[in-house]
Amino acid sequence: MRVISLSVDGIVQSAQRGLYDWLANQDADLICLQDLRVRERDMEKPEYQLDGYFAYFFDSGTKNYNGVAIYTRVQPKALIYGLGFSSGVDMEGRYLQVDYEQLSVGSLLAPSATSELESQEVKIKFFDDFQAHLDKITRKRREYIFCGNWAMAHTPRDVSNSAENQHNSGFLPHERQWLSQLYNQLGYVDAFRRVNKDSDEYSWWPKGLKGDGDGWRTDFQVVSNSIGAKVEYAAIYKTQQFSSHMPVIIDYDMELQP
């Protein structure tokens, strides 16, 4: 089963750069896109469809702001829009989930705290609530794959010039601690790091161009511990650039079952 995740910085420009032509040739079972920056009705246009896939979208209700999508070869049993936080802060990011018999796959866009519409306090509250959500669902007899732009990096090898960036949002001490708790206490797995240990693998360039400025690895597929053992291949695709983020491609030794 191949899963691709990409934060697109606006689906219009990514499509113009050839994203959908590339995706059509990747033989992916699931494709999770984030930061669409269009309304759901716009995503129903032919240029945003993929032959052989069911397509689902969740916009923000605000023009030119966030939104996520999931394309899947197998029709899901259920869809979940949002995370249902009582605080309502989950709507400051965006989340869409498709459910199958024993597997759930989510497309996540976290608040970045780098725009005028987002603050570090909102980001902290989002991830505190998300941690509580993940702690709760670990008790369920389901496997999870959370794909997305998490707006944070974990270790110094995940950020070039990490010493200079340790005071910047995305690499603050409490953000790194949150990811450590996710992996070490809640038992989730960074699927990419299960098979790829290289220190120069970055998925995001804040300045917009690959190789221009510092690189960050902020785009993850976080999976249940049982799925971590099934990761066969992991790569960040760097040949073409569709946005300031690079596609994360993970192959799992499992099949997508309805």
Secondary structure, DSSP 8 states (H G I E B T S, - for coil): -EEEEEE-SSHHHHHHTTHHHHHTTS--SEEEEE---S-GGGGGSGGG--TT-EEEEE--SSTTS--EEEEESS--SEEEES---TTSGGGGSEEEEEE-SSEEEEEEE---S-STT--HHHHHHHHHHHHHHHHHHTTSS-EEEEEEE-S---SGGGBTTHHHHTTSTTS-HHHHHHHHHHHHTS--EEHHHHH---S----B-TTSSTTSS--B--EEEEE-HHHHTTEEEEEE--SS-SSSB--EEEEESS----
